[in-house]
Amino acid sequence: MNKNKKDFNIIVNGVGGQGLITLLKVISEAAMKEGLDVKTSELHGLAQRGGAVEAHLRFGPKIYSPLVEKGKADLIISLETQEALVVSYYASKNSNTVYLVNQFRTPTLSETISDEDVLKRLKKISSNVIIIPASDVCQKELGNSVVAGVFLLGMAAAHNFIPLDMNTLINVIKEVIPEKYLELNLNAFNLAKTYKPAAVVNS
């Protein structure tokens, strides 16, 4: 990832109830704290738990549009496996899009595509695909799968997939997360620092 890039484009998607609002708020606030201009799109589907959600977030010295152009995403965080395919046209091998995918299935989706097929399709689009059972890891280690998004953000920060300082992100988490959920979210973020993903694909 080039930290000198003029702007940085992120797509976050999944289904309602996965903590996507929290994830976006942390990233946005951290970017602003580092003196960057930030624009986000309206969120779709959040009112309906289990409904499809897609959001755009862009930051840089000066951002004029909140929408990420086709093939221009630098980072895609998909909180549901099949939903990763829905936003695949924002990724590009040429732009070295990093794809972080939560290996998680929601029972509300009627169509079922195997994880292997999802991975095969994504490999044709992006040269950097990482599939992680974030929900399962958080449930097992922390007793709560809702913080899978914060866990994936921790992965992005630990592996330099996002041009924001890790300490800035941690400080923002401390500021924006309610006290009763703070320890859980910090633990999820820090857990990602030591987690070793098995499904890293460089096609």
C-alpha positions in Angstrom: 0.0 0.0 0.0 1.2 3.4 -0.9 0.8 5.8 2.0 1.7 8.7 -0.3 -1.3 8.0 -2.5 -3.5 11.1 -3.0 -6.7 9.5 -1.7 -7.8 6.1 -0.2 -11.0 4.3 -1.2 -12.8 1.8 1.0 -15.9 -0.3 0.5 -17.5 -1.9 3.5 -20.4 -4.3 3.1 -22.2 -7.1 4.7 -25.6 -7.5 6.3 -27.5 -5.4 8.9 -26.6 -6.1 12.6 -22.9 -6.8 12.0 -21.6 -3.5 13.5 -20.9 -1.8 10.3 -21.8 1.7 11.6 -19.2 1.3 14.4 -16.6 0.3 11.9 -17.2 3.2 9.6 -17.3 5.7 12.5 -13.9 4.5 13.8 -12.3 4.8 10.4 -13.8 8.2 9.6 -12.9 9.7 13.0 -9.3 8.3 12.8 -8.8 9.8 9.3 -10.1 13.2 10.4 -7.8 13.1 13.5 -4.9 12.7 11.1 -5.9 15.8 9.2 -7.5 14.2 6.2 -10.7 15.1 4.4 -13.3 12.4 4.7 -16.4 11.6 2.7 -18.8 8.7 3.2 -21.8 7.5 1.2 -25.3 6.9 2.7 -25.7 3.4 4.1 -28.2 1.1 2.5 -30.1 -1.7 4.3 -29.1 -0.9 7.9 -32.7 -0.4 9.0 -33.4 -4.1 8.3 -31.4 -6.5 10.4 -30.0 -9.1 8.0 -30.5 -6.9 5.0 -27.7 -6.2 2.6 -25.5 -3.2 3.5 -23.0 -1.3 1.3 -21.1 1.8 2.2 -18.3 3.9 0.6 -15.6 5.7 2.6 -12.9 7.9 1.0 -10.2 10.0 2.7 -7.3 12.1 1.5 -6.0 15.7 1.3 -9.2 16.8 -0.4 -12.2 14.5 -1.3 -14.9 15.8 -3.6 -17.1 12.7 -4.0 -18.0 10.1 -1.4 -18.5 7.4 -4.1 -15.7 4.9 -5.0 -15.4 4.4 -8.7 -15.5 1.0 -10.3 -12.2 -0.7 -10.1 -10.7 2.0 -7.8 -11.1 0.5 -4.3 -7.9 0.2 -2.3 -9.5 -1.8 0.5 -12.7 -3.9 0.6 -14.0 -5.2 3.9 -16.8 -7.7 3.4 -18.4 -8.9 6.6 -20.3 -11.7 4.9 -18.9 -14.2 2.4 -21.4 -14.1 -0.3 -21.8 -10.4 0.0 -18.2 -10.1 -1.0 -19.2 -10.9 -4.6 -21.7 -8.1 -4.7 -19.1 -5.4 -4.5 -16.4 -7.2 -6.5 -16.6 -4.7 -9.4 -15.0 -2.1 -7.1 -11.8 -4.2 -6.9 -8.9 -4.3 -9.4 -5.7 -6.3 -9.8 -4.1 -3.2 -11.3 -4.9 -1.1 -8.3 -3.8 -3.9 -5.9 -7.1 -3.9 -4.1 -6.9 -5.7 -0.7 -10.0 -7.8 -0.1 -10.6 -8.7 3.6 -13.5 -11.2 3.7 -15.2 -12.5 6.8 -15.9 -16.3 6.4 -19.4 -16.0 7.7 -22.8 -17.0 6.2 -26.1 -15.4 7.1 -29.1 -17.7 7.0 -31.2 -14.9 5.5 -29.6 -15.2 2.0 -31.4 -17.6 -0.2 -28.6 -18.4 -2.7 -25.7 -20.5 -1.5 -22.3 -20.3 -3.1 -19.4 -22.3 -1.6 -16.5 -20.5 0.0 -14.2 -22.2 -2.6 -16.3 -20.7 -5.4 -16.3 -17.3 -3.8 -12.6 -17.4 -3.4 -12.1 -18.5 -7.0 -14.2 -15.6 -8.3 -12.5 -13.1 -6.2 -9.0 -14.3 -7.3 -10.0 -13.4 -10.8 -10.6 -9.8 -9.8 -8.1 -9.0 -7.0 -4.5 -10.1 -6.5 -4.8 -9.8 -2.7 -7.6 -11.8 -1.2 -7.7 -12.7 2.5 -10.6 -14.8 3.9 -10.7 -14.9 7.7 -13.3 -16.6 10.0 -13.5 -13.4 11.9 -16.9 -14.0 13.4 -15.9 -17.4 14.6 -12.6 -16.2 16.0 -14.3 -13.4 17.9 -17.0 -15.7 19.2 -14.4 -18.2 20.4 -11.9 -15.8 21.9 -14.1 -13.0 23.0 -17.6 -14.5 23.3 -19.1 -12.1 20.8 -19.1 -12.2 17.0 -20.5 -8.7 16.5 -17.0 -7.2 16.8 -15.8 -9.1 13.7 -15.7 -5.8 11.8 -13.3 -4.2 14.4 -11.2 -7.4 14.3 -10.9 -7.0 10.5 -10.0 -3.3 10.9 -7.3 -4.5 13.3 -6.0 -6.9 10.6 -6.0 -4.0 8.1 -4.0 -1.8 10.5 -1.5 -4.6 11.6 -0.7 -5.5 8.0 -0.6 -1.9 6.6 -3.6 -2.3 4.4 -4.9 1.0 5.5 -2.9 4.3 5.8 -3.9 5.2 9.3 -1.8 5.0 12.4 -2.7 2.1 14.7 -2.5 4.3 17.8 -4.9 6.8 16.2 -7.4 4.0 15.6 -7.1 2.7 19.1 -7.6 6.2 20.6 -10.7 6.7 18.4 -12.1 3.4 19.6 -11.6 4.6 23.2 -13.5 7.8 22.3 -16.5 6.6 20.3 -17.3 3.2 21.8 -19.6 3.2 24.9 -17.9 2.2 28.1 -19.7 -1.1 28.5 -18.5 -2.3 25.1 -15.1 -0.6 25.1 -13.0 -3.5 26.4 -14.7 -6.0 24.0 -13.8 -3.8 21.0 -10.3 -3.1 22.1 -9.7 -6.8 22.6 -11.1 -7.5 19.1 -8.8 -4.9 17.6 -5.7 -6.1 19.5 -6.5 -9.8 18.9 -6.0 -9.2 15.2 -2.4 -8.1 15.7 -1.4 -11.7 16.6 -3.8 -13.6 14.4 -2.2 -15.4 11.5 -4.6 -15.7 8.5 -4.3 -19.0 6.7 -6.2 -18.1 3.5 -4.0 -15.4 2.0 -4.1 -15.5 -1.8 -1.7 -13.7 -4.1 -2.9 -14.6 -7.6 
